[in-house]
Amino acid sequence: MKQKLKTHKAMAKRVKVTGSGKFLRRKIAINHLRRNKSPRAVRSMDKYFPLATSDTRRMKRLLPYRDQLICVTYGGERGEEDVGDTPTPPPKGYRPLEPRSRKACTWL
């Protein structure tokens, strides 16, 4: 009998998967000694960056079902809808990770 592959849950929470299958990561040390960092550095750490290509082999082993991870974003960049726009209904099977979360990644 073939064994199931297990998803590494800690890594699944730390990376996002794009539609083309690329992995996106956050920068480290965003909160540690934040007041000593320049505003430019803090803004830079707030964005997502592509993971190094040398790490994709490891990611494919840790996240065997990465094609089932879907990231859904509702509203604008800060989480609010534009005035006059109707919110897009969530896709079938969407379950938010947090209550009242507008940006969430979930396993389907």
Rosetta blueprint (number, residue, H / E / L):
1 M L
2 K L
3 Q L
4 K L
5 L L
6 K L
7 T L
8 H L
9 K H
10 A H
11 M H
12 A H
13 K H
14 R H
15 V L
16 K E
17 V E
18 T L
19 G L
20 S L
21 G L
22 K L
23 F E
24 L E
25 R E
26 R E
27 K L
28 I L
29 A L
30 I L
31 N L
32 H L
33 L L
34 R H
35 R H
36 N H
37 K L
38 S L
39 P H
40 R H
41 A H
42 V H
43 R H
44 S H
45 M H
46 D L
47 K L
48 Y E
49 F E
50 P E
51 L L
52 A L
53 T H
54 S H
55 D H
56 T H
57 R H
58 R H
59 M H
60 K H
61 R H
62 L H
63 L L
64 P L
65 Y L
66 R H
67 D H
68 Q H
69 L E
70 I E
71 C E
72 V E
73 T E
74 Y L
75 G L
76 G L
77 E L
78 R L
79 G L
80 E L
81 E L
82 D L
83 V L
84 G L
85 D L
86 T L
87 P L
88 T L
89 P L
90 P L
91 P L
92 K L
93 G L
94 Y L
95 R L
96 P L
97 L L
98 E L
99 P L
100 R L
101 S L
102 R L
103 K E
104 A E
105 C E
106 T E
107 W E
108 L L
